Amino acid sequence: MDVLAEWTGTSRHVLHEPWVPPFIRDGFSDLIMELEEAAPDGLDRKRTEFRRTGRVDRGTRQFLELSVQQRLAQGFHQLLNERFRLLVGAQLLRAGVLTRMRKDTPDFDCQWGGSEFGVDVTTRALQEVGAALGQALEWGLWDGPDVNITLMRSGELLFSSKPAVIAGISDRLIAVISERIKSTPDEARYGSVPVPELGITAVWDAGTGAGIPGARVTYDSVLRFTDEEWDYHWAMAARQINDAIVKRGRRAYALPTIVVVDVSRLGETGRFLSVDRIMKLQDVLDDCDLGGLRGALVARSAFPSRIIEPLCWRGDESVLSHVGSVILGQYGMPLLAG
């Protein structure tokens, strides 16, 4: 299913890239169609922002100086952030409380029973470096060369890096490996390239015929993390959550406002959550300075699911109905009425 042209524009848009799985395009299209049918105030600004965020061949001079791969990585990352914001907007629509989608703070103005409130949304999204580099290499190798790459951890711990940085490293690796393949056309072609800034070594071999688009790269599973690596990972994730909430708490809000923090793509935090780890997230939330916020919700939503799964919450009882409208959509109306 194609995304409406009003949302992608005539410029090259990341959602039209061949490596983007159809279910991702379909997921965006479904959300966009729901919002279009309701046409809330401010939707035109969301269309404009979506077009701007995902386009590859237009932007600031600094953006256009990046490689195409870096621009694609940055755009795709930002679009997935925007996807959660659109999902929260759709939930508020279903609950019958959304009055306006805003460009500034908070993201959404809402009203129920004569009471106004705001919902601000932020996504903490930094992949574990092995997974991020593996994904960037898959995109960059879509059209070849025929090479298989294994990413192995070989250095100090590193939680994550910015998408554009990862994409730049991917560009470099592909260029180095491609040059080595060309320089030894009649020999067995294999080798390794260190990536010290990520604590990774890329081991590669070419010419086996086994490499196919989307399945050329493997990396060490996070399930093999040592206790030290897990402790480091969770500590860094906790810092991301705390910083996001504190930053929004410093803003001035005209309405009683809650913040919703999406951790679906925050390293492995959004995937490997035991009861103990959710309790750790609650401890982080309890220690945060909410500032001018009335509450904070940490949640996740696996793409393309429409379900927003709450993980932990802190806030005034007076805004519990606001949380219900985010989590439950139309099914939260009895809570709102109560």
Buried (B, 14 or more C-beta within 10 A) or exposed (E): EEBEEEBBBEEBBBBEBEBBEEEBBBBBBBBBEBBBEEEBEBBEBBBBBBBBBBBBEBBEEEBEEBBBBBBBBBBBBBBBBBBBBBBBBBBBBBBBBBBBBBEEBBBBBBBBEEBEBBBBBBBBBBBBBBBBBBBBBBBBBEEEBBBBBBBBBBEEBBBBBBBBBBBBBBBEBBEBBBEBBEEEEEEEBBBEBEBEEBBBBBBBBBBEEEBEEEEBBBBBEBEEBEEEBBEBBBEBBBEBBBEBBBEBBEBEBEBBBBBBBBBBBBBBBBEBBEEEBBEBBBEBBEEBEBBEBBBBBBBBBEBBEBEBEBBBBBBEEEBBBBBBBBBBBEEBBEBBEE
